[in-house]
Amino acid sequence: MWLDGLGKTGKIYFIGIGGVSMSALAKLLRCTGYQVSGSDAVCNESVESLKNTGVFVRTGEFGGEVCEALKNAETVVYTDAISKKDGELLYAQKSGKKILKRGELLSLVSKKFSYSTAVAGSHGKTTCTAMCAHILKAVRAPFAAHIGGEDSRFGNFYINGFEHFLTEACEYKKNLLALTPDRAIVLNVDLDHMECYEGEADLVDTFRTFCQKSKTAFICADDKRSEKLGDFPTFGIKNPFADYRAVDLKQTGERYSFTLHEYGRELCRIRLSCVGFCNIYNALAAFAAMRSYGFDAQEIVQGIEDFRAVKRRYEEIGKYKGGSFVCDYAHHPKEILSTIATAQKAAKKRLFVVFQPHTYSRTKLLMEEFVKVLSPIRNLVVYQTYAAREKYDEAGSAQTLSARVGSIYAENVVALKTFLEKTLKDGDEVLFLGAGDIYYVAKFVLKELNNE
């Protein structure tokens, strides 16, 4: 079989296969000859996509009856979001199957390619990874892209060869340390997933180790914590000593253009097709990493400019009463601040913000930062927490956050729809923020409001 360490039968079962990253890995293994199946608690778009290609997926909570696909599987892959008490995982352990974490499988996959590039950071990983994919397409390099979101062109997985491998390096439970890429990118180091770390020093040390394990790394010269990661090539805007620097910034609407300097020398002009100031950093990082492979600068520029968007990254999903409904994945205070700034500049009339907190632990840990960022928003709705793997914690709940910032609180989709229906006027725009199911909630509410 293609990968060493996955057994001889080629039968692999994914627990949590509906996750964007897991479904991408499932697609990769399927196209390399493996018999893939899996399970997920919900039937989402990723699950439907897999089912449409003939992959068996058991959906819903595990009721105690083990499906034939799991019984026949030789190897079981699971994500860190899966409880150690999960019924299917316990069955796999008791029956002696080979068991791998998602990060371990990702490491095995990356080693099958001539070169690997891994994008790390608290914010921007998916967009930067997708930009790198567009660059490799533009320079005509054989590659596979494992993307943590849905790129408008490539989706969450694309392959046309086995020379370059692109992936995201997630800091949750230190998963990024499973990778040893040729090129590492660290976009930023922020206080997120801190339930997995002993403190800020542990977080920074983890990113430093990730960089040291790589053949080379590219780090942000404008990010304070990244300064502690080591002596590596840098990218930035504010720092005049950045190796790859954006200067002469111009803004048209919410899209930016800039001149790129490479080691102090003016090299090229880049005009972004995606909105948001933060994407200048993503473009600089993607350019720097791909340039290090020896690719032509103008072809790299073409790839960056070809990139349009990733689903749930400032994505307009439709209109109501002439105003736009926009969804963004922002779920950390710094991401929220950046996205709201973009939305406020773009809004022609009133802007309403609907924020769904993602996990009780993150909200509790960063409560003061959330309060600082959300309190100035005039028309704010806090939607029920997306708990993911966690149990209810009042101290980190959406209700507590809503009370702290003095916002409207929507307990469910009916309450949210009712509020928007009664409140929105012609031309008002709504920004939905969060990494949970708020994207699907927003789509449902929009459809209901328009009586579709």
C-alpha positions as CSV (number, residue, x, y, z in Angstrom):
1,M,0.0,0.0,0.0
2,W,1.0,3.6,-0.5
3,L,1.7,4.4,3.2
4,D,3.9,2.4,5.5
5,G,2.2,1.7,8.9
6,L,-1.4,1.5,7.8
7,G,-1.6,-2.3,7.5
8,K,-1.9,-4.6,4.4
9,T,-5.6,-4.6,3.7
10,G,-6.0,-0.9,3.0
11,K,-9.2,-0.7,5.0
12,I,-9.3,2.5,7.1
13,Y,-12.1,3.8,9.3
14,F,-12.2,7.5,10.3
15,I,-13.9,8.5,13.6
16,G,-15.0,12.1,13.0
17,I,-14.7,11.9,9.3
18,G,-17.0,14.9,8.7
19,G,-14.4,17.4,10.0
20,V,-12.8,19.4,7.1
21,S,-9.3,18.2,7.8
22,M,-10.4,14.6,8.3
23,S,-12.5,14.5,5.2
24,A,-9.6,15.8,3.2
25,L,-7.4,13.0,4.5
26,A,-10.1,10.5,3.7
27,K,-10.2,11.8,0.1
28,L,-6.5,11.6,-0.2
29,L,-6.3,8.0,1.0
30,R,-9.2,7.0,-1.2
31,C,-7.6,8.3,-4.3
32,T,-4.4,6.4,-3.5
33,G,-6.1,3.1,-3.3
34,Y,-7.4,2.7,0.3
35,Q,-10.9,1.5,1.2
36,V,-12.2,4.4,3.3
37,S,-15.2,4.5,5.6
38,G,-16.0,6.4,8.8
39,S,-18.5,8.0,11.2
40,D,-19.6,11.4,12.4
41,A,-22.1,12.7,14.8
42,V,-23.8,14.9,12.2
43,C,-24.4,14.7,8.5
44,N,-22.8,17.9,7.2
45,E,-21.6,19.0,3.8
46,S,-18.3,17.1,4.1
47,V,-20.1,13.9,4.9
48,E,-22.5,14.3,2.0
49,S,-19.6,14.9,-0.3
50,L,-17.9,11.7,0.8
51,K,-21.1,9.7,0.5
52,N,-21.6,11.0,-3.0
53,T,-18.2,9.4,-4.0
54,G,-19.3,6.0,-2.5
55,V,-17.7,6.3,0.9
56,F,-19.7,4.6,3.7
57,V,-20.3,7.0,6.6
58,R,-22.3,6.1,9.7
59,T,-23.9,9.3,11.1
60,G,-25.5,10.1,14.5
61,E,-24.4,9.3,18.1
62,F,-23.0,5.8,18.6
63,G,-25.7,3.6,20.0
64,G,-23.6,0.6,20.9
65,E,-24.0,-1.4,17.7
66,V,-20.7,-1.6,15.8
67,C,-21.1,-1.2,12.0
68,E,-19.5,-3.7,9.6
69,A,-17.2,-1.1,8.2
70,L,-15.5,-0.6,11.6
71,K,-15.4,-4.3,12.2
72,N,-13.6,-4.9,8.9
73,A,-11.2,-2.0,9.2
74,E,-7.6,-2.7,9.9
75,T,-6.7,0.9,10.9
76,V,-8.7,3.5,12.8
77,V,-8.0,7.2,12.6
78,Y,-9.5,9.7,15.1
79,T,-9.3,13.4,15.9
80,D,-8.4,14.9,19.2
81,A,-11.9,16.3,19.4
82,I,-13.1,12.7,19.9
83,S,-13.6,11.7,23.6
84,K,-11.3,8.9,24.9
85,K,-14.6,7.3,26.0
86,D,-16.1,7.2,22.5
87,G,-17.7,3.9,21.9
88,E,-16.2,3.2,18.5
89,L,-12.7,4.2,19.7
90,L,-13.0,1.9,22.7
91,Y,-14.1,-1.0,20.4
92,A,-11.1,-0.4,18.2
93,Q,-8.8,-0.5,21.2
94,K,-10.3,-3.7,22.6
95,S,-10.3,-5.4,19.2
96,G,-6.6,-4.7,18.7
97,K,-6.9,-2.5,15.6
98,K,-4.1,-0.1,14.7
99,I,-5.0,3.3,15.9
100,L,-3.7,6.6,14.7
101,K,-4.4,10.2,15.7
102,R,-5.2,12.6,12.8
103,G,-1.8,14.3,13.3
104,E,0.0,11.0,13.1
105,L,-1.6,10.1,9.8
106,L,-0.9,13.6,8.5
107,S,2.8,13.1,9.3
108,L,2.9,9.8,7.4
109,V,1.3,11.4,4.4
110,S,3.6,14.4,4.3
111,K,6.7,12.1,4.2
112,K,5.5,10.6,0.9
113,F,6.1,13.8,-1.0
114,S,9.4,15.3,-2.1
115,Y,8.7,18.6,-0.3
116,S,6.2,19.6,2.3
117,T,5.0,23.0,3.5
118,A,3.1,23.4,6.7
119,V,1.3,26.6,7.7
120,A,1.0,27.3,11.5
121,G,-0.4,30.2,13.5
122,S,-3.3,31.1,15.6
123,H,-5.0,32.9,12.7
124,G,-5.0,32.7,9.0
125,K,-3.7,29.2,8.4
126,T,-6.5,28.1,6.0
127,T,-6.3,31.2,3.8
128,C,-2.5,31.1,3.6
129,T,-2.5,27.4,2.7
130,A,-5.0,28.0,0.0
131,M,-2.9,30.8,-1.4
132,C,0.1,28.5,-1.5
133,A,-2.1,26.0,-3.5
134,H,-2.9,28.7,-6.0
135,I,0.8,29.5,-6.3
136,L,1.8,25.9,-7.0
137,K,-1.0,25.7,-9.6
138,A,0.3,28.8,-11.3
139,V,3.9,27.6,-11.4
140,R,2.7,24.2,-12.7
141,A,4.3,22.2,-9.9
142,P,2.8,18.7,-9.1
143,F,1.2,19.0,-5.6
144,A,-1.5,18.0,-3.1
145,A,-3.2,20.4,-0.9
146,H,-4.8,19.5,2.5
147,I,-6.8,22.6,3.4
148,G,-8.6,23.3,6.6
149,G,-11.5,25.0,4.8
150,E,-13.2,25.1,1.5
151,D,-11.2,27.0,-1.1
152,S,-13.4,28.5,-3.9
153,R,-11.4,26.5,-6.5
154,F,-9.8,23.5,-4.8
155,G,-12.2,22.7,-2.0
156,N,-10.5,21.2,1.1
157,F,-8.4,18.7,-1.0
158,Y,-6.7,18.8,-4.3
159,I,-4.1,16.6,-5.9
160,N,-2.3,16.5,-9.3
161,G,1.0,15.0,-8.3
162,F,3.4,14.0,-5.5
163,E,6.1,16.6,-5.5
164,H,4.8,19.2,-3.1
165,F,2.5,18.7,-0.1
166,L,0.6,21.6,1.6
167,T,-1.0,21.3,4.9
168,E,-2.0,23.3,8.0
169,A,-0.1,22.7,11.3
170,C,-2.7,23.0,14.1
171,E,-1.5,24.1,17.6
172,Y,-4.4,22.3,19.3
173,K,-2.9,19.7,21.7
174,K,0.5,20.5,20.0
175,N,-0.5,18.6,16.9
176,L,2.0,20.7,14.8
177,L,4.9,18.9,16.5
178,A,4.0,15.7,14.6
179,L,5.2,17.4,11.4
180,T,8.7,17.9,10.1
181,P,8.1,20.1,7.0
182,D,10.7,21.4,4.6
183,R,9.1,24.9,4.9
184,A,7.3,26.0,8.0
185,I,5.2,29.2,8.1
186,V,4.2,30.8,11.4
187,L,1.7,33.6,10.7
188,N,1.3,34.6,14.4
189,V,1.4,33.2,17.9
190,D,-1.6,34.2,20.0
191,L,-3.1,32.9,23.2
192,D,-5.5,30.3,21.9
193,H,-6.2,26.7,22.9
194,M,-4.5,27.6,26.2
195,E,-6.3,24.7,27.9
196,C,-3.7,22.6,26.1
197,Y,-0.7,24.5,27.4
198,E,0.9,25.2,30.8
199,G,1.1,28.9,29.9
200,E,2.4,31.4,27.3
201,A,6.0,30.2,27.6
202,D,4.9,26.6,26.8
203,L,2.9,27.9,23.8
204,V,5.9,29.9,22.4
205,D,8.2,27.0,23.1
206,T,6.0,24.7,21.1
207,F,6.0,27.0,18.0
208,R,9.8,27.4,18.4
209,T,10.2,23.6,18.4
210,F,8.0,23.3,15.3
211,C,10.3,25.8,13.5
212,Q,13.4,24.1,14.6
213,K,12.2,20.7,13.4
214,S,11.7,22.2,9.9
215,K,14.4,22.7,7.3
216,T,13.6,26.4,7.4
217,A,10.8,28.6,8.7
218,F,9.2,31.9,7.8
219,I,8.0,34.0,10.7
220,C,6.1,37.3,11.1
221,A,8.4,40.2,11.9
222,D,5.4,42.2,13.2
223,D,4.3,39.6,15.8
224,K,5.9,40.0,19.2
225,R,5.8,36.4,20.3
226,S,7.2,35.3,16.9
227,E,10.3,37.2,17.7
228,K,11.1,34.5,20.3
229,L,11.0,31.6,17.7
230,G,14.6,31.9,16.4
231,D,16.6,33.3,13.6
232,F,14.5,32.6,10.5
233,P,13.5,34.6,7.4
234,T,10.8,37.1,8.1
235,F,7.8,38.8,6.5
236,G,6.0,41.9,7.6
237,I,4.6,45.4,7.0
238,K,5.6,47.5,10.0
239,N,9.1,46.2,10.6
240,P,11.5,47.8,8.2
241,F,13.9,44.9,8.6
242,A,11.5,42.2,7.4
243,D,13.1,40.1,4.7
244,Y,9.8,40.1,2.7
245,R,8.0,43.4,3.2
246,A,4.9,45.0,1.9
247,V,5.3,48.8,1.2
248,D,3.3,51.4,-0.7
249,L,-0.1,49.9,0.4
250,K,-3.1,51.0,-1.6
251,Q,-6.8,50.3,-0.8
252,T,-9.6,49.9,-3.2
253,G,-12.8,49.1,-1.3
254,E,-11.7,46.4,1.1
255,R,-9.0,45.0,-1.2
256,Y,-5.4,45.9,-0.9
257,S,-2.4,46.1,-3.2
258,F,1.2,46.6,-2.3
259,T,4.8,46.5,-3.6
260,L,6.8,43.6,-2.3
261,H,10.4,44.0,-1.3
262,E,12.6,41.0,-1.1
263,Y,15.6,41.5,1.1
264,G,15.5,45.2,0.6
265,R,15.0,45.1,-3.1
266,E,11.8,46.1,-4.9
267,L,10.6,43.0,-6.6
268,C,6.9,43.1,-7.7
269,R,3.4,44.5,-7.2
270,I,0.6,42.4,-5.8
271,R,-3.1,43.2,-6.1
272,L,-5.1,41.0,-3.8
273,S,-8.5,39.6,-5.0
274,C,-9.6,38.8,-1.4
275,V,-10.8,41.4,1.1
276,G,-9.2,42.3,4.4
277,F,-5.9,43.8,5.7
278,C,-4.9,40.5,7.3
279,N,-4.5,38.9,3.9
280,I,-1.5,41.1,3.2
281,Y,0.3,39.0,5.8
282,N,-1.0,35.7,4.3
283,A,0.2,36.8,0.9
284,L,3.7,37.8,2.2
285,A,4.1,34.4,4.0
286,A,2.9,32.4,1.0
287,F,5.2,34.3,-1.3
288,A,8.2,33.9,0.9
289,A,7.8,30.2,1.4
290,M,7.1,29.4,-2.3
291,R,9.9,31.7,-3.4
292,S,12.3,29.7,-1.4
293,Y,11.7,26.8,-3.7
294,G,13.1,28.8,-6.6
295,F,9.8,29.7,-8.3
296,D,9.5,32.7,-10.6
297,A,8.3,35.8,-8.8
298,Q,5.7,36.8,-11.4
299,E,4.2,33.4,-11.5
300,I,3.9,33.4,-7.7
301,V,2.2,36.8,-8.0
302,Q,-0.2,35.3,-10.5
303,G,-1.1,32.5,-8.1
304,I,-1.7,34.9,-5.2
305,E,-3.9,37.2,-7.4
306,D,-5.9,34.1,-8.6
307,F,-6.9,33.4,-5.0
308,R,-10.4,34.7,-4.3
309,A,-11.7,33.3,-1.1
310,V,-12.2,30.4,1.3
311,K,-15.7,29.6,2.5
312,R,-16.6,31.2,5.8
313,R,-13.9,33.8,5.4
314,Y,-15.8,37.0,4.8
315,E,-18.2,35.1,2.6
316,E,-21.4,36.8,1.5
317,I,-24.2,34.2,1.6
318,G,-27.1,36.4,0.3
319,K,-29.2,39.5,0.9
320,Y,-32.3,40.4,2.8
321,K,-34.1,43.7,2.3
322,G,-31.2,44.8,0.1
323,G,-28.5,44.3,2.8
324,S,-25.8,41.7,2.7
325,F,-25.5,38.7,5.1
326,V,-21.8,37.9,5.5
327,C,-20.2,34.9,7.4
328,D,-16.7,34.8,8.8
329,Y,-14.9,32.1,10.8
330,A,-13.5,34.6,13.3
331,H,-13.8,33.2,16.8
332,H,-10.8,34.7,18.6
333,P,-10.9,38.4,19.9
334,K,-8.1,39.5,17.5
335,E,-9.8,37.9,14.5
336,I,-13.1,39.4,15.5
337,L,-11.6,42.9,15.8
338,S,-10.0,42.6,12.4
339,T,-13.2,41.3,10.7
340,I,-15.5,43.9,12.2
341,A,-13.2,46.7,11.1
342,T,-13.5,45.4,7.5
343,A,-17.3,45.0,7.8
344,Q,-17.7,48.5,9.3
345,K,-15.8,50.1,6.4
346,A,-17.9,48.1,3.9
347,A,-21.3,48.7,5.5
348,K,-23.4,51.4,3.8
349,K,-26.1,51.5,6.5
350,R,-26.4,49.9,9.9
351,L,-24.2,46.8,10.7
352,F,-25.5,44.1,13.0
353,V,-23.1,41.5,14.4
354,V,-24.1,38.0,15.5
355,F,-21.3,36.2,17.4
356,Q,-21.3,32.6,18.4
357,P,-18.7,31.8,21.1
358,H,-16.7,28.6,20.3
359,T,-16.2,26.4,23.4
360,Y,-16.8,27.4,27.0
361,S,-13.1,27.1,27.9
362,R,-11.9,29.6,25.2
363,T,-14.7,32.1,26.2
364,K,-13.8,31.8,29.9
365,L,-10.1,32.1,29.4
366,L,-10.4,35.1,27.1
367,M,-13.5,36.7,28.7
368,E,-11.9,40.1,29.3
369,E,-10.6,40.3,25.8
370,F,-14.0,39.3,24.3
371,V,-15.7,42.0,26.5
372,K,-13.2,44.6,25.3
373,V,-13.7,43.8,21.6
374,L,-17.4,43.2,21.6
375,S,-18.6,46.0,24.0
376,P,-18.2,48.8,21.5
377,I,-20.4,47.1,18.9
378,R,-23.7,49.0,18.8
379,N,-25.9,46.2,17.3
380,L,-24.7,43.0,18.8
381,V,-26.3,39.6,19.2
382,V,-24.6,36.8,21.1
383,Y,-25.8,33.4,20.0
384,Q,-25.7,30.2,22.0
385,T,-22.3,28.7,22.5
386,Y,-21.0,26.0,20.2
387,A,-19.7,23.6,22.8
388,A,-17.9,21.1,20.5
389,R,-16.4,18.6,22.9
390,E,-17.1,20.5,26.2
391,K,-19.7,20.4,29.0
392,Y,-21.7,23.5,30.1
393,D,-19.7,26.0,32.1
394,E,-21.6,29.1,33.2
395,A,-18.5,31.1,33.6
396,G,-17.6,30.7,29.9
397,S,-21.1,30.6,28.5
398,A,-22.7,32.8,25.9
399,Q,-25.2,34.0,28.4
400,T,-22.5,35.3,30.7
401,L,-20.7,37.0,27.8
402,S,-23.9,38.6,26.6
403,A,-24.6,40.0,30.1
404,R,-21.0,41.4,30.3
405,V,-21.3,43.2,27.0
406,G,-24.9,44.2,27.3
407,S,-26.0,42.6,24.1
408,I,-29.1,40.8,22.9
409,Y,-28.9,37.0,23.6
410,A,-30.3,34.5,21.2
411,E,-30.8,31.1,22.7
412,N,-31.8,29.4,19.4
413,V,-32.4,29.9,15.7
414,V,-36.0,30.9,16.2
415,A,-35.1,33.7,18.6
416,L,-32.4,34.9,16.2
417,K,-34.7,34.9,13.2
418,T,-37.4,36.7,15.2
419,F,-35.1,39.4,16.3
420,L,-33.6,40.0,12.9
421,E,-37.0,40.0,11.2
422,K,-38.4,42.7,13.6
423,T,-35.2,44.8,13.7
424,L,-33.6,44.9,10.2
425,K,-34.5,47.8,7.9
426,D,-33.7,48.2,4.2
427,G,-30.0,48.1,3.5
428,D,-28.9,46.9,7.0
429,E,-26.1,44.3,6.9
430,V,-25.5,41.4,9.2
431,L,-22.1,39.9,10.0
432,F,-22.2,36.3,11.5
433,L,-19.0,35.4,13.4
434,G,-17.9,32.1,14.8
435,A,-16.3,28.7,14.1
436,G,-19.2,26.6,15.1
437,D,-22.6,26.0,13.4
438,I,-23.4,29.7,13.1
439,Y,-22.7,29.4,9.3
440,Y,-25.5,27.0,8.8
441,V,-27.7,28.9,11.2
442,A,-27.1,32.0,9.2
443,K,-28.0,30.3,5.9
444,F,-31.2,28.8,7.5
445,V,-32.3,32.2,8.9
446,L,-31.6,34.0,5.6
447,K,-33.7,31.4,3.7
448,E,-36.6,31.7,6.2
449,L,-36.5,35.5,6.1
450,N,-36.7,35.5,2.3
451,N,-39.5,32.9,2.5
452,E,-37.5,30.6,0.2
